[in-house]
Amino acid sequence: MEMRIKDISQRLEVPVSTIRYWQNEFTDLIMPQRTDGGQRRYSERDCTLFSKIKTLVYEQGQSLATAKKIIKSGKSFRSDIDWTQQTILITGGTGSFGKHFCRMMLDHYNPKAIRIYSRDELKQHDMRIEFKDDPRLRFLIGDVRDGERLRRAMEGVDMAVHAAALKQVPACEYNPFEAVKTNVHGAQNVINAAIDAGVKKVIALSTDKAVNPVNLYGATKLCSDKLFTQGNSYAGGGRTRFACVRYGNVIGSRGSVIPVFLKQKESGRLTITDPRMTRFWITLDQAVELVLKGFKYMEGGEIFVPQIPSMRITDLARAIAPDCVVDQIGIRPGEKLHEALTGEDEGRTAVIYKGMYVILPNYSWWNRKNYVEAVPVPENFVYTSDGNQEWMTVEQLRELVYGSATPGGVAQFQPKLDREEVEIYAVRN
Ligand SMILES: NC(=O)c1ccc[n+]([C@@H]2O[C@H](COP(=O)([O-])OP(=O)(O)OC[C@H]3O[C@@H](n4cnc5c(N)ncnc54)[C@H](OP(=O)(O)O)[C@@H]3O)[C@@H](O)[C@H]2O)c1
């Protein structure tokens, strides 16, 4: 869809004069089409770029020159922690999130060292090769169930990310005690080891499945969230602080809906389980940025939730294959129609802060001072993919998948991940 400058201004709630100023400052990045009469017409991509400038300049207080550098680097948030002085440990560092996190940290922040903590030597071997034996990476074999090993691994660590989990819904249902051992006892071990080693900040990854959990995976992650938010009370006056970030299905994961639609397109038929279905749209880059934002702002006990757009599954189908027949095949057991990233009760302590929803802890016996400029969310607030204010249009989705507004081209989209929880996808393979 082509937009005029006043459309961009209305959508982003930024004055036309400011948009015009940004346009003049970012001529090498924002290149609108011209009408025969010479007027500028902006694409969805241009609008996204203006939105990034807005976030960087208005919310993060960056100068235009820094904003330009950050946008050119492909990121919309730049951490101001001096990572060159930090040793990081990431549990589950060989997983989808872990590898992406390592890639972004090594490419953009040059940390002193990253310790990868996981069980399988083959995954570590493959990662070592994939990262070309980067000397900043250290590969530690260990299980989060093993507290003693974790204690040793955490020695000398400044910052930690807890990403290791059992996360396939059916596997957790079939092996319930194992899910508890890894996701609950593992979380407890990470907290204990971090406190003992004097780690400064720890962020654990939560999931939408932890909101009103309907399966054991979600229940163990909810328990893990509670351990991390309240784990701060064990650190007392010590220096270790714990927080969580929460996001849902990472779009484009292998086996998820986009690659499946792309494949089905060849046969002329797409399958949708339920046409009412909606999902949030988050990329792995955004997930890593969320963790970095968490490290910057956390005081202990928060759950950071990104403000991200939603999409309708039917719009995605139209974007990918407008000419295909769509078969409706019925919702699967445990599949939710919509994603929720905050629950009703969490809404009572949630605030809007730096472009995120932040669920503050109910009880905090440790010192907290931040969030004075945070805005409370409205009463009865829940953040669900169907109740979202921001929606991806068919054109935006098409541009993200194909790199242009026409569906005929070759998909730009590269699946990056293994799938998380089996029930989240809108289609059957
Ligand atoms: N993928 C998503 O869409 C999504 C969405 C929301 C939240 N999350 C959360 O994000 C986190 C990371 O997800 P992911 O997609 O990166 O997972 P993943 O690709 O399955 O990776 C899991 C990682 O954890 C390690 N691991 C598993 N059990 C372990 C144990 N007992 N001890 C030590 N390491 C262990 C695995 O390595 P080994 O097998 O070698 O130990 C692997 O490195 C999880 O906490 C998940 O709940 C994911």
The ligand as an ORCA input file, in Angstrom:
! r2SCAN-3c Opt
* xyz 0 1
  N      10.933    -21.384     20.271
  C       9.913    -20.621     20.609
  O       9.080    -20.318     19.757
  C       9.797    -20.088     22.048
  C       8.750    -19.206     22.341
  C       8.649    -18.706     23.651
  C       9.555    -19.081     24.621
  N      10.538    -19.963     24.323
  C      11.480    -20.341     25.419
  O      12.773    -19.988     24.964
  C      13.731    -20.890     25.504
  C      14.657    -21.367     24.417
  O      13.900    -21.968     23.407
  P      14.585    -22.519     22.089
  O      13.561    -22.423     21.023
  O      15.908    -21.900     21.891
  O      14.775    -24.057     22.505
  P      15.598    -25.207     21.757
  O      15.985    -24.790     20.401
  O      14.851    -26.480     21.936
  O      16.914    -25.307     22.656
  C      16.883    -25.808     23.947
  C      18.296    -25.727     24.502
  O      18.292    -26.147     25.863
  C      19.264    -27.177     26.057
  N      18.772    -28.060     27.104
  C      17.627    -28.771     27.131
  N      17.530    -29.436     28.296
  C      18.631    -29.114     29.026
  C      19.091    -29.468     30.313
  N      18.403    -30.316     31.097
  N      20.255    -28.945     30.747
  C      20.975    -28.113     29.959
  N      20.572    -27.728     28.744
  C      19.424    -28.234     28.279
  C      19.395    -27.841     24.674
  O      20.649    -28.470     24.491
  P      20.907    -30.007     24.912
  O      19.744    -30.782     24.399
  O      22.202    -30.321     24.268
  O      21.008    -29.998     26.387
  C      19.307    -26.605     23.788
  O      20.545    -25.944     23.774
  C      12.959    -21.976     26.227
  O      13.029    -21.691     27.611
  C      11.540    -21.820     25.732
  O      10.617    -22.185     26.737
  C      10.696    -20.464     23.050
*
